[in-house]
Amino acid sequence: MINPLTRTILKGTLSKLLKEKWQLTMWLVIPMMMAALFSLMSGSDGNAKPSGILLITDNDDSFLSQMFVRTFSQGPLDDMFTLKKVKKDEGQTIMSVGDASVWLTIEKGFTQNFVDKKPTTLKLVKNPSQNILPEIAEIMVTTLADTGHYIQLLFSDEL
């Protein structure tokens, strides 16, 4: 038997999900589109897969920021990106020489701002001499940010 409090929470969450059909649909469709894109790019026909270095400056160093970064080390992304944690100065030097594809900087307070529904900044610097990997990284960061936004909308009271 379901506890009355649990039933109320489930009922409220489900009704909120059903009212926000467009957001729910986008939340489900975007990751599927990304998976399809990555499977097309990393097909098993023996062709070389793109690979590059993703620099990460995580100024927040929280559970949420680490989860965000770990996204790039799973599935097809793991084959595409070699993650390298760097400090700001080191990241600037590596990017100015062109030795990395992308540099992601997560600001201090990222998790707290997310929980408090305040704006936060994710800075993505792309290597202008590369096309594919910086685009993939930008799409992933945008998708993850959108997913976080929908999670806030749907579960803000629970957070």
C-alpha positions as CSV (number, residue, x, y, z in Angstrom):
1,M,0.0,0.0,0.0
2,I,1.3,3.4,-0.9
3,N,1.8,6.0,1.9
4,P,-0.7,9.0,1.5
5,L,2.2,11.4,1.4
6,T,4.0,9.5,-1.4
7,R,0.7,9.2,-3.3
8,T,0.2,13.0,-3.1
9,I,3.8,13.7,-4.2
10,L,3.4,11.2,-7.1
11,K,0.1,12.6,-8.1
12,G,1.4,16.2,-8.1
13,T,4.6,15.3,-10.0
14,L,2.6,13.3,-12.6
15,S,0.1,16.0,-13.1
16,K,2.9,18.6,-13.5
17,L,4.6,16.3,-16.1
18,L,1.3,15.9,-18.0
19,K,0.6,19.7,-18.0
20,E,4.1,20.4,-19.4
21,K,3.8,18.1,-22.4
22,W,6.1,20.1,-24.6
23,Q,8.9,20.3,-22.1
24,L,8.6,16.6,-21.2
25,T,8.6,15.7,-24.9
26,M,11.8,17.8,-25.5
27,W,13.4,16.4,-22.4
28,L,12.9,12.9,-23.8
29,V,13.5,13.6,-27.5
30,I,16.7,15.6,-27.3
31,P,18.8,12.8,-25.7
32,M,17.4,10.3,-28.2
33,M,18.4,12.7,-31.0
34,M,21.9,13.0,-29.5
35,A,22.3,9.3,-29.2
36,A,21.3,8.8,-32.8
37,L,23.8,11.5,-33.9
38,F,26.6,9.9,-31.9
39,S,25.8,6.4,-33.2
40,L,25.9,7.8,-36.8
41,M,29.2,9.5,-36.2
42,S,30.8,6.5,-34.5
43,G,29.6,3.8,-36.8
44,S,31.2,0.4,-36.9
45,D,32.3,0.5,-40.5
46,G,36.0,0.7,-39.5
47,N,36.5,4.4,-40.3
48,A,38.6,6.5,-38.0
49,K,36.6,8.3,-35.3
50,P,37.3,11.9,-34.4
51,S,39.2,12.3,-31.1
52,G,40.6,15.3,-29.3
53,I,41.3,16.8,-25.9
54,L,38.6,18.4,-23.7
55,L,40.1,20.7,-21.1
56,I,38.1,21.1,-17.9
57,T,38.4,23.8,-15.3
58,D,36.0,22.9,-12.5
59,N,35.9,25.8,-10.1
60,D,32.9,24.4,-8.2
61,D,34.3,20.8,-7.7
62,S,30.9,19.6,-6.5
63,F,28.9,16.4,-7.0
64,L,26.8,18.0,-9.7
65,S,29.7,19.6,-11.6
66,Q,31.6,16.2,-11.5
67,M,28.5,14.5,-12.9
68,F,28.3,17.1,-15.6
69,V,31.9,16.4,-16.5
70,R,31.6,12.6,-16.3
71,T,29.0,12.8,-19.1
72,F,31.9,13.3,-21.5
73,S,33.6,10.0,-20.4
74,Q,30.7,7.7,-21.2
75,G,29.5,6.0,-24.3
76,P,30.8,7.3,-27.7
77,L,32.0,10.5,-26.1
78,D,34.6,8.5,-24.1
79,D,36.1,7.5,-27.5
80,M,36.0,11.0,-28.8
81,F,37.3,13.1,-25.9
82,T,40.3,12.7,-23.6
83,L,39.5,14.7,-20.5
84,K,42.2,16.8,-18.9
85,K,41.6,18.9,-15.8
86,V,43.5,22.2,-15.9
87,K,43.8,25.4,-14.0
88,K,42.8,28.7,-15.8
89,D,46.3,29.7,-16.8
90,E,47.2,26.2,-18.1
91,G,43.9,26.1,-20.1
92,Q,44.6,29.5,-21.7
93,T,48.1,28.3,-22.7
94,I,47.0,25.0,-24.2
95,M,44.1,26.6,-26.1
96,S,46.3,29.5,-27.5
97,V,48.7,26.9,-28.9
98,G,45.7,24.9,-30.4
99,D,46.6,21.6,-28.6
100,A,43.0,21.0,-27.4
101,S,39.6,20.8,-29.1
102,V,37.5,22.4,-26.4
103,W,37.9,24.1,-23.0
104,L,35.0,23.9,-20.5
105,T,35.0,26.1,-17.4
106,I,32.4,25.5,-14.7
107,E,32.0,28.5,-12.3
108,K,32.3,28.4,-8.6
109,G,28.8,28.1,-7.0
110,F,27.4,26.1,-10.0
111,T,25.6,23.6,-7.8
112,Q,24.3,26.1,-5.3
113,N,23.0,28.4,-8.1
114,F,21.3,25.4,-9.7
115,V,19.5,24.4,-6.5
116,D,18.6,28.1,-5.8
117,K,17.3,28.5,-9.4
118,K,19.8,31.3,-10.1
119,P,21.6,31.8,-13.3
120,T,25.0,30.1,-13.7
121,T,27.7,30.2,-16.3
122,L,29.3,27.4,-18.2
123,K,32.1,28.8,-20.4
124,L,33.0,26.8,-23.5
125,V,36.0,27.8,-25.6
126,K,36.2,26.1,-29.0
127,N,39.4,25.6,-31.1
128,P,38.6,27.5,-34.3
129,S,40.8,25.2,-36.3
130,Q,38.6,22.2,-35.6
131,N,34.9,21.7,-36.5
132,I,33.4,18.4,-35.5
133,L,34.5,17.9,-31.9
134,P,33.9,21.4,-30.7
135,E,30.4,21.2,-32.2
136,I,29.7,18.0,-30.5
137,A,30.9,19.4,-27.2
138,E,28.8,22.5,-27.6
139,I,25.7,20.4,-28.4
140,M,26.3,18.2,-25.3
141,V,26.8,21.2,-23.0
142,T,23.6,22.9,-24.4
143,T,21.7,19.6,-24.1
144,L,22.8,19.1,-20.5
145,A,22.0,22.7,-19.6
146,D,18.5,22.3,-21.2
147,T,18.0,19.0,-19.3
148,G,19.0,20.7,-16.0
149,H,16.5,23.5,-16.8
150,Y,13.7,21.0,-17.3
151,I,14.6,19.2,-14.2
152,Q,14.4,22.5,-12.3
153,L,10.9,23.2,-13.8
154,L,9.5,19.8,-13.1
155,F,11.1,19.1,-9.7
156,S,11.9,22.6,-8.3
157,D,9.9,22.0,-5.2
158,E,11.6,18.7,-4.5
159,L,15.0,20.1,-5.0
